[in-house]
Amino acid sequence: MSSYSRSAQQWATFARSWFLIDARLQPPGKIATMCSVRLQGKHKPIYHPLSDIGDHVVVMNTKHIAFSGNKWEQKVYSSHTGYPGGFKQLTAAQMHKKDTTAVLPEDILKNLTEELPQPREIPRKLSEYTQEERNAFPMLWTPPEDFRMK
Amino acid sequence: MTARGTPSRFLQSVLHNGVGRYVCQLKRISLVFSKKGQGSVGVRDFIEEGVVDFAKNNPGTVVYISPQSCGIPKIVAEYLNGKVQEETLTNKTSQQITELITKLSNQSGLDIIRIRKPFHTDSPSIQGQWHPFTNRTPSIDPVGPQAK
């Protein structure tokens, strides 16, 4: 790359990349921090607060985003319009229902350079385990055939 | 005026002078003075004592002495890149003129304006300048939902 002309080297160093992140079954806070780091440009060694070096981040499958705990019912998004009686409060579940996202357009798909790794490991469902793994799982005791659980 | 209002340049040398041999950038020096005037006393003293030594020490510079009936004695320095600099020598002593002429011979012909950085290098990066793909693991798989 050092054989490039000065303008080509400048263009390469300050190029803006497009990242993709799949938000399926991921915590929204962790996704948000990853996005903010890349949107500011803080993942680049050439970062400076005055220069415009942030990258684009495309977040897909936001419909399947996963809050942990009871946040769907308990987390409240508040805002005030400025006018009297304009204090609005929405729980996370209602906020999520309002927002729907569409299909990724083709030109963006062609531009994507890197897919970011998901922050949370998605646990597998029982049906996704093979029979050998289920047999190999340690069990404390095996119930007899005619055992009935109350 | 502020730094933004006045012109500025980057540190440089004329044609990488000094990397190989050093070439004195002063091409020609013309001393214009009057034979009888009051302000040219110092110039006349300098011509008596210092100018020959200066010319011997700087073989690359041509020295012209031109006595004219002029009001103000001056020195005109011309450089290899075409810059012409004039300084007036009225009521200067011979010592001051020697200092001035050594200063002129040490200058290159570049403009005397604000230098943006006191350093310059032709090879700003040894290991290669960073670009977005420097530390990215290469992969052939396409990125995006069609890969799933």
Contacts between the chains, C-beta under 8 A, distances in Angstrom:
chain1	res1	chain2	res2	distance
A	1	B	128	5.5
A	1	B	129	7.2
A	1	B	131	6.4
A	2	B	125	7.0
A	2	B	128	5.2
A	2	B	129	7.4
A	9	B	129	5.8
A	9	B	131	7.9
A	12	B	131	4.3
A	12	B	132	7.8
A	13	B	129	5.6
A	13	B	130	6.2
A	13	B	131	5.1
A	15	B	131	7.1
A	15	B	132	5.9
A	17	B	132	5.1
A	20	B	143	5.8
A	20	B	144	6.2
A	44	B	130	7.4
A	44	B	132	7.6
A	45	B	130	5.4
A	46	B	130	6.3
A	60	B	145	6.4
A	104	B	144	7.4
A	104	B	145	6.5
A	109	B	144	4.8
A	109	B	145	7.6
A	109	B	146	7.1
A	112	B	143	4.4
A	112	B	144	5.3
A	113	B	132	7.3
A	113	B	143	6.8
A	114	B	136	6.5
A	114	B	143	6.4
A	115	B	143	4.9
A	115	B	144	7.5
